[in-house]
Amino acid sequence: MERITDYQLFTMTFLYQLGTTIIYGFGSAAGRDAWVAALCSSFLGTVVVMMYIALMRMNPGLTLIEWFPAQLGRWIGIPLSLLYPLSFVYDAGRIIGDLRDLVPTTLLPNTPPLVFNGLFMLIITYALFLGIESLGRMGETLFTLILVLFSIEVILLFSSKVMHLDYLLPILEHGWSSIWKVVYPSGITQTYGETIAFAMIWTHTKNPERIMKVTILAALFSGMILSLSLVLAITIFDEDLFKSSIYPLYSLLGVVNVGTFINNLSPFGVIYFTTTAFFKTYIKIFAAIKAIQQLLRLQDYRVLILPAVVIVVCISMTVSKNVSEHIFYLALKINAPYVWVPLFLILPGILLLIAWIRQRLEKREKSST
């Protein structure tokens, strides 16, 4: 079986949780308090991730797709398990749909979206055939690259003297209600709830006992980076422009101007996005095909790669008509309350309660005998 180290798991989780959020204006509905919403989402999202890890410990050696049959029986558990690979494939299509919207409007306006999406998916297909260990080694390298680029971005933005810290004030002007609307359900589920896909990967780690520590650190670190990115965007654009911008974290790189010769670092934003989108798409597809492999009892998951990739590309080209429908309608109005909350919060919560009750009953039976 393929194995990944603790550090590889950390980098993969970090890049996965940043995902597409690093480009889109997370929490724009909260205005200048979006960075507060990002921090709150990080802390509450970490609790959700701990719930998944608790389920993993209660079902040692089993993956997400095996938790439900183990606790609920085959007739109930298998249909519920099947919901997860279906949602992973759909979410992978949505991520590639983000690329379809971003790249033509930024770097390659004359390139058909299908061409770029197809080339991007060819790279992911090749990586899927190489296996999860190769992704772990790639994560070690790209994690360092992302941190270096982000550090350069922060230094150059400070040097450009375009930041106004007073734009952050007053904090909590509209109270906690606007922040809570961002935190729940999309803030918790979109980034941290989606970490449930790693329940198909945790069985590949070399040190299962360290999964909780590594994953929690990655979740908190990704939340800190996201919050800092939002602070940069708000202090540069002010609240009104931040709320009206579709790609504020991408656009802020265009205002860099140091000595008239270092300017417009927008390509950095595309590097962020494509790197994190690559990891998120890979892990979604890998989790889906591993789940289908276990459900169908296949010898090798690689026979499912090409069909899954074709389905993802088809979804990416048809999932929405434009970026506004993609973000504000599909993600916030449909997926968050009706898909992510049941799959990432309600069903795992019920399963955790059932697993805990069964363990208590088993302990009582053992103590009585």
N, C-alpha and C positions, 0 to 999 in steps of 0.2 A: 504493500500500500504506500502511496505517496505521502510524504511527511513534510510539514512546514515548521519552522522554528518560532519561538516566541516573538522575536523582533519582526519576522516576516508577517506574522499574524497582526501585530501592532500596525505596521505600515499599510497592510491591505485594508484593515478596518478603518484607519484614518482616511485613506484616499476614497474608500467606498462611501463613508459618511459625508464627506464634503460633496461628492457627486456633482450634480448640476446646481446645487445650492450656491456654490462659490461664484457663479456668474449671475444668477437671477437675484433680484432684490428680495431676499428673505425678509419677511415681516414688514413689508412696506405699509401695510395697513396700520401698523403701530407708529408710523412716522418716525420722529427722532428717537423714539424709545425702542426701535427695532433691535438694537444691540442688547437691550435688557431682555427682550423676548427671546433672543438667541441664547443668552445665558440661562434663562429659565428653562427653555426647551432642552438645553444640554443636561441640566441637573435632573429634570423629570424624565428625560429620555434615558438617562443612565439607569434609573430605577426600572424602566421597562426592559432594558437589556439585562439587568440582573435577574428579572423574572425568567427570561429565556435561559440564562445560565443555570438557574435553579432547576428548571425543567430538565436540562441536560444532565445535571447531577442526579436527579431522581430517576433518570432513564439511562444509566451508564452504558456507553458503547453504542447507543442508538442515535440515529439522525432524526431531524424534524419529521420526516415522512413516516418514521416508525414510532414516534411518540403516541400518536392518536390510536393506532391499533393496539399498542401495548396497554394503554389505559382504558380504552373504550370498547375494545373488541374489533374484529375485522369488519363487521357489517356497518358499524357506525364510523369507525376510525378511518377506514380506507377512503370512503367518499369525502370526508373532511380533509384528509391528507391531500387528495387530488386538487383541492382548491389552491394550494400553495404553488405547485409548479405552473399552473395556468396563470396565476397572478404574476409570477416571476417573468414568464415569457412576455406577458402584456406590458409589464413595467420596463423590460428591456427594449421593447418596441417604442415606448414613450421616450426613453432616453435618446435613442437614435433619432426619434422625431424632433427632439431638442436640437440635435446637430443639423437636421434638415432646415430648421428655422434660423439658427444662429449663423452658420458659415456663409450662406448666400448673402446675408445682410451685413456681413463684416469683411471677410477676407476675399471670398471668391464669388462676387455677384454674378458672374457670367457662367459659372459652372452649374450644370443641372444637379439638384440635390441627390438624385438617385446615383449619380457617379460618385460623389463623395461618400454617401452612405454605404454604397457597395464596396468601395475600397477600404473603408473603415471596418466593415464587417469581415472582409477578407483577412485583415490582420487579426481580428478577434478569433476567427475560425482557426487560423494557424496556431494561435496561442492556446486555444482549447484542445487541439490535438497534442500539444506539448505537455499539457497537464498542469495541475495546481502548483507543483513545486517550481516550475518555471515562472509562474505568476508571482510567487513569493520572492524569488530572486529579483524579478523586475521591480517589485514593490520597494525593495531596499534601495535601489538606484533612483527611482523616480520620486520617492519620498524626500530624499536629499535634494533633488533638483527643485521640487516644489518649494521647499523651505528656503533655498538659496534665492529663487526668483521672488518669493514673497518678501524676503528681507531687503532685496534690492528695491523692490517696489516701495516699501515703507520709507526707506532712506531717501529715495528720489522724490517722493511726494512731500516729505518734510523739507527737502532742499528746494523744492519749487515754490515754497511759501504760498500755497494755495489753500491751506487748511485753516479753518476758523473754529476753534474749540467752543466758542460761545454758541454755535449752531446746535450743540447738544442740550442746551438749557432752554426752558426748565425741564428737568427730568420728571417723569410721571405727571406731566401737565394734565393729562386726561384720565389719570388714575390707572388702576390695574385692569379694568375691563377690556380696554383695547389690546393690552398685552396678552391677556388670557385668550382672546379670540384668535391670536396668532399662535400661541403655544398649543392650544387644543382646538381641533384635532391635528391640524397639518404639521405644526412644529414638532410634536412628539413622534408622530407616525412616519412622516415623510423621510426623515433622516435616521432616526434611532429605531423606530419600529421596524423599518426595512432591514435592520441588522439581523432579523430572524433568519434571513437567507444563510447566514454563517452557521446556523445549526446543521446545515448540510456539509459544512467544512470542518467544524470543530473536531470531528472524529479523525481528521488527518493531522492534528497537531502532535508534536513530540511530547509535550508536557501538558496534558489535559487539566492538571490541578492548577495551572497558572492562567487558564483562560479568563477567569473573572478579572484578575488584576490587570492583565494586558488589555482586555476589551474596555474596561472602565477607563483606564488611562487614555486610550485612543479616543473614546467618546468625549471625554472632558477636553482633550487637546483640540479635537476638531471643532468643538463648540467655542473654544477660546479663539481659534483662528477665524472662524466665521464672524464672531462678535467684533473682533478687531477690524475685519474687513468692512463691516457695516459702519463702524465708527469712522473709518477713513472716508467712506462714501458720503455719510451724513455731514461730516465737517467740511467737505469740499462742495457738495451740491446744495446743501440746505434741505430742509424737510420737504418742501413742495416739489422740487425737482427730483429728489430721491423717490418720492411716492409715485411720480408720473413716469419714471424711467423703467423700461422693461429690463435692461441690462446695466444697472448702475455700477456693479462691481467690475464690469468690463469697461464701461465708459470712463470711469475715473482714471484709468491708465492713459487715456488720451490727453489728460490735462498736464501730464508731466512735462516740465520745461526747465531744464537746468543749463544755464549758460548758452541758450539758443541752439545747442548742438545735441543735447540729449532730450528728445521729446517723443511723444506719441508711442507709448509702449503697449499699445493695444494687442499686438501679437502675444504678449505675455498672458493676456486673458484667455486667448484661444488655446495656448499651451496648458493653462490650468484646466480649462474645460475638457479638452480632448483627453488629457491624462486621467482625470477623475472619472469622466464618462466612460473611458475604456475599462477601468477597474470595476465600476458599478455594473456595466453591461456584461462583462465577463462573468462576474460572480452571480448575477441573476441567471444567465444562461446555464452556467455550470451547475448551480443549485437545482435548476429545473430539470436538466437532463439526468443528473444523478438521482433525483427523486423518481423520475419516470423509470429509470433503470431498475431501481429497487422495487417499484410497484409491479413492473413486468418481469422481474427476476432475470434480467439480461446479464450476460457475461461481461460486456464492455459498454460503457456509456458513449464511446466515440461514434457508434453507429447512429446515434441520435443527434450528433452535432449539426450536420448539414440540414436535415429537416427543420431543426430549431432555428437555425440562422435564417433560412428562407422565410419562415413564419415571422420572425422578428423584423426583417426588412419590409415585408408586406404590411405589417402593423405600423411601422414607422412612416410609411408613405400615405397611409389612409386614416391614421388615428385622429387627425384634426385638420381643419382648413387653414388655420393660421396660428401664430404664437399666442395671441390673446385667448383664443378658444382653448388652446392647449393648456395654458397655465391656469387661467382664472375660472374656466368652466369645468374642464375635465378633472384637473388636479384638486382644486379647492371645493368645488360644488358637488362633485360626484365621488371621486376616488377617496378623498379624505374621510367623509362621514359614512359612506356606504360600502367601501371596500377595505380601506386600511384599518379603520377602527375595529370592525368585526374580526379580520384576519390577524391583526397585530396586537390587539388588546383584549378583546372579549374572549375569543376561543382559547388563546394561551392562558388567560386568567382562569377560565373554567377548568382547563386541563390541569393547571397547577393546583387548584383546590382539590380536584379529584385525586391527583397523585398524592397530595399531602394526607388526605383522609385515608387512602388505601395504605399508606405507610404506617399511619397511626394504628390502624386496625391490625396490620400484620405484626407490629411490635407488641400489641396487647395479647394477640394469640400466642406469640412466642413466650411472653412473660408468664402467661397462664399455664403453659405446658411445662 
